[in-house]
């Protein structure tokens, strides 16, 4: 089965076999060594200095990492601005609301880019905003938000960026210093090509101790970081998923890092986009504004999502539906995972047959 949904992904054989590693107690030195290899590998991927940055590992989904980032890195004295242009930006607002974090919401229609001029006005009118939370790759539509423009607005205002990079980390450019990123939440089972169950936050070390008291127990990044720096862990971690993540990071490094993965995704998604265009299937967004990871497409005329999905699944491919108001009008294709050009060619042939 070839998964064309935005995570979990089709695994390589070596990552799948890594799940068969030996049983291991999370309080033993062998686990501490495994954990440290992963932490170092995550920082090395974007050439981050471990003296200034910490990779904090969690057992949980990407949403767990985002929730941990928001609740730990927005200080009691701070004020958060959440930028929404999709379902996952709206999820960040839900997190801030549930925890009673002082925040504003800057909302956009799901298919629209961020209005930078209006953002400037909001920041000028609310000088107490200390942090902006934004989704890098909004998989609701496939849009890759222009963080360079957002960062340029924040320059001179001393505003820090909290980045949901769940569907971009490991395949898209993230300029941590130039964008004034303080926290970056991501997961193992998307662009890193591992399995669900392990997630992480890349955080500036100084920001992990700013809150006077923790907002939660299990997702308190400060506690995790302190214990992981000493080789420990506050709670039982998912050992087998850590085995898989360590192997996936080795595989990514051998393949040329995030830059090469971005190129590979780009080749595959261009093949998808051109092939579907030849069949009269239009993309949701204009060329050049989607990520390399996922694109959204209008459903073919007269064919429901259920028909397209079910017939493709019978032949070994899983696609993804739209969300919310887009549920009945689009489908989404992601090129994450162990997918090759021949897989895409077979997929396009099947779509042509269905039409």
C-alpha positions in Angstrom: 0.0 0.0 0.0 1.4 3.4 -1.0 0.3 6.1 1.3 -0.2 9.5 -0.4 -1.7 11.0 2.7 0.2 13.6 4.8 1.5 11.1 7.4 1.8 8.4 8.5 4.1 7.5 5.6 5.1 4.5 3.6 8.2 3.2 5.4 11.5 2.1 3.9 12.4 -1.5 4.8 15.3 -0.5 7.0 13.1 1.8 9.1 10.5 -0.9 9.4 13.1 -3.5 10.5 14.4 -1.0 13.2 11.2 -1.5 15.1 12.4 -5.0 15.9 15.2 -3.7 18.1 15.7 -5.5 21.4 13.5 -4.8 24.4 14.9 -2.0 26.4 14.2 -0.3 29.8 13.9 3.4 29.5 16.0 3.8 32.7 19.0 2.0 31.3 22.1 3.6 29.8 21.4 2.0 26.4 18.2 4.0 26.2 20.0 7.2 27.2 22.5 6.6 24.4 19.6 6.0 21.9 17.9 9.2 23.0 21.1 11.2 22.8 21.7 10.0 19.2 18.3 11.2 18.1 18.7 14.6 19.9 22.0 15.2 18.2 20.7 14.1 14.8 17.8 16.5 14.9 20.0 19.5 15.7 22.5 18.4 13.1 19.9 18.3 10.4 19.6 22.1 10.5 23.1 22.8 11.8 22.0 24.1 15.2 24.4 24.6 18.1 23.5 22.3 21.0 24.8 25.0 23.4 22.0 27.3 22.3 19.4 24.8 21.2 17.7 21.7 22.7 15.9 19.0 20.9 13.3 17.8 23.4 11.8 14.3 22.7 8.2 13.3 23.5 6.1 10.3 23.1 3.0 11.6 21.3 1.8 12.9 18.0 2.7 16.2 16.3 -0.1 17.9 18.2 1.5 16.9 21.5 4.6 18.7 20.4 2.7 21.8 19.4 0.8 21.8 22.6 4.0 21.4 24.6 5.7 24.2 22.7 2.8 26.7 23.1 2.3 25.9 26.8 6.0 25.9 27.7 7.5 28.7 25.6 4.9 31.5 25.9 5.8 33.0 29.3 3.3 34.1 31.9 4.1 37.7 31.1 3.9 37.3 27.3 1.1 37.7 24.8 0.7 35.4 21.8 -0.6 36.2 18.3 -1.9 33.1 16.5 -2.0 33.4 12.7 -4.6 31.1 11.1 -5.1 30.1 7.5 -6.0 26.5 7.9 -7.2 23.9 10.4 -3.9 23.5 12.1 -3.5 27.2 12.8 -7.0 27.0 14.3 -5.8 24.1 16.5 -3.1 26.3 18.0 -5.8 28.9 18.9 -7.8 26.1 20.6 -4.7 25.1 22.7 -4.1 28.7 23.8 -7.8 29.1 24.7 -8.0 25.9 26.7 -4.9 26.8 28.7 -6.0 30.4 29.2 -2.9 31.8 27.5 -3.2 35.6 26.8 -3.6 35.6 23.0 -5.1 37.2 19.9 -6.2 35.5 16.7 -5.5 36.7 13.2 -7.7 34.6 11.0 -7.8 34.1 7.2 -9.9 32.0 4.9 -8.2 28.6 4.4 -7.3 29.2 0.8 -5.7 32.7 1.3 -2.2 33.7 2.0 -1.3 35.7 5.1 -2.1 39.5 4.9 1.3 40.9 5.9 0.1 44.5 5.8 -2.8 43.8 8.2 -0.3 41.9 10.4 1.8 45.0 10.6 -1.2 47.0 11.7 -2.1 44.4 14.4 1.4 44.5 15.8 1.5 48.3 15.8 -1.9 48.3 17.6 -0.8 45.6 20.1 2.7 46.4 21.2 2.5 43.8 24.1 2.6 40.9 21.6 5.7 38.9 22.4 5.3 35.8 20.3 3.7 34.7 17.0 2.5 31.2 16.5 2.2 30.0 12.9 2.0 26.8 10.9 4.8 26.6 8.4 3.2 24.1 6.0 -0.6 24.2 6.3 -1.6 20.8 5.0 -5.2 21.9 5.0 -4.5 23.3 1.5 -0.8 22.5 1.0 0.3 26.2 1.4 3.8 26.9 2.5 3.4 30.1 4.5 6.1 32.7 3.6 7.9 32.9 6.9 10.6 35.2 5.5 7.9 37.9 5.1 6.5 37.2 8.5 10.0 37.4 10.1 10.7 40.7 8.3 7.6 42.2 10.0 8.8 41.0 13.4 12.3 42.4 13.0 12.8 45.4 15.3 9.7 44.5 17.3 11.5 41.8 19.3 8.8 39.3 18.5 9.7 35.6 18.7 8.3 32.9 16.4 6.8 29.6 17.5 6.6 27.4 14.5 4.4 24.4 13.8 6.7 22.6 11.4 5.0 19.2 11.8 4.7 18.8 8.1 7.8 20.6 6.9 10.7 19.7 9.3 13.1 17.6 7.4 12.1 18.7 3.9 11.7 22.5 3.8 14.1 25.3 4.6 13.8 26.6 8.2 16.1 29.5 8.9 16.0 29.4 12.7 18.2 32.4 13.3 17.1 34.8 10.5 13.4 34.1 11.3 13.9 34.5 15.1 12.5 31.1 15.8 12.3 30.3 19.5 10.4 27.0 19.2 9.8 24.5 16.4 7.4 21.6 16.9 7.6 18.5 14.6 7.0 14.8 14.5 8.8 11.6 13.4 6.1 10.2 11.1 6.1 12.8 8.3 9.1 14.2 6.4 11.5 12.2 8.6 9.9 9.0 7.3 9.6 7.3 10.7 6.5 5.9 12.5 3.9 7.7 14.6 4.5 7.9 18.3 7.6 10.1 18.7 7.5 13.9 18.4 9.8 16.7 19.5 10.4 20.4 19.9 13.5 22.3 18.9 13.7 25.1 21.4 16.2 27.9 22.4 17.5 26.9 25.8 17.0 30.3 27.4 13.3 30.1 26.6 12.7 26.9 28.5 13.0 28.5 32.0 10.9 31.7 31.6 7.6 30.5 33.1 7.3 30.9 36.9 5.3 27.7 37.1 4.5 24.9 34.5 1.1 25.0 32.8 0.9 21.2 32.6 2.7 18.0 33.8 3.2 15.6 30.9 4.0 18.2 28.2 6.3 20.4 30.3 9.3 20.8 28.0 11.5 22.3 30.7 11.2 19.1 32.8 11.9 17.0 29.7 14.9 19.0 28.7 16.5 19.0 32.2 16.2 15.3 32.6 17.2 14.4 29.0 20.3 16.5 29.4 21.2 14.2 32.2 20.5 11.1 30.2 17.1 10.5 31.8 13.4 10.9 30.9 10.5 12.0 33.1 8.1 9.5 31.7 8.2 6.2 29.9 9.1 6.8 26.2 8.0 4.7 23.3 11.3 2.7 22.8 10.5 1.1 19.5 9.5 4.3 17.9 12.7 5.8 19.0 14.6 2.9 17.3 12.8 3.8 14.1 13.4 7.5 14.4 17.1 7.0 14.9 17.3 4.8 11.8 15.2 7.2 9.8 17.6 10.1 10.7 20.5 7.9 9.6 18.8 7.2 6.3 18.0 10.9 5.7 21.6 11.9 6.4 22.9 9.2 3.9 20.4 10.4 1.3 21.7 14.0 1.5 19.8 15.7 4.3 16.7 17.8 4.0 17.9 19.6 0.8 18.0 16.3 -1.1 14.6 15.2 0.4 13.1 18.5 -0.8 14.4 18.0 -4.3 13.0 14.4 -4.4 9.6 15.6 -3.1 9.7 18.4 -5.7 10.3 15.9 -8.6 7.5 13.7 -7.4 4.9 16.4 -6.8 5.7 18.1 -10.2 5.1 14.7 -11.8 1.7 14.5 -10.0 0.8 18.1 -10.8 1.6 17.7 -14.5 0.0 14.3 -14.8 -3.3 15.4 -13.2 -3.3 18.6 -15.2 -3.2 16.5 -18.4 -6.3 14.8 -17.1 -8.1 18.1 -16.6 -7.7 18.0 -12.8 -6.9 21.5 -11.4 -4.8 22.3 -8.3 -6.4 24.3 -5.5 -3.6 26.8 -5.2 -1.5 28.6 -7.8 1.8 27.2 -8.8 4.7 28.2 -6.5 2.8 28.7 -3.2 2.4 25.1 -2.1 5.1 23.1 -0.2 7.1 20.4 -1.9 5.4 18.0 0.5 1.7 18.1 -0.4 -0.6 19.7 -3.0 -4.4 19.9 -3.0 -6.5 19.3 -6.1 -10.1 19.9 -7.2 -12.1 16.6 -7.6 -12.7 15.5 -11.2 -16.1 16.6 -12.5 -18.7 14.0 -11.7 -16.5 11.9 -9.4 -16.9 12.0 -5.6 -14.0 11.7 -3.2 -15.4 8.4 -2.0 -15.3 6.9 -5.5 -11.8 8.2 -6.2 -10.5 7.1 -2.8 -12.1 3.6 -2.8 -11.0 2.7 -6.4 -7.5 3.9 -5.8 -7.3 2.0 -2.5 -8.4 -1.2 -4.2 -5.3 -0.8 -6.4 -2.8 0.0 -3.6 -2.9 3.8 -3.1 -4.4 5.9 -0.3 -5.2 9.6 -0.9 -6.5 12.2 1.5 -9.8 14.1 1.7 -10.3 17.8 2.2 -11.3 19.2 5.6 -14.2 21.4 6.7 -15.8 23.3 3.9 -13.3 21.7 1.4 -14.3 18.2 2.3 -16.5 17.7 -0.8 -14.5 19.6 -3.3 -10.8 18.6 -3.1 -8.4 15.8 -2.5 -4.8 15.9 -1.3 -1.7 14.2 -2.5 1.5 14.0 -0.4 4.8 12.7 -1.7 6.3 11.9 1.8 7.6 8.5 2.5 9.5 5.8 0.5 7.8 6.7 -2.8 9.5 6.5 -6.2 8.8 7.9 -9.7 7.4 4.6 -10.8 4.8 4.7 -8.0 3.6 8.1 -9.2 3.4 6.9 -12.8 1.2 4.0 -11.7 -0.9 6.2 -9.6 -1.6 8.6 -12.5 -2.4 5.7 -14.8 -5.0 4.5 -12.2 -6.6 8.0 -12.0 -6.8 8.1 -15.7 -8.6 4.8 -15.7 -11.1 5.9 -13.1 -11.9 9.1 -15.0 
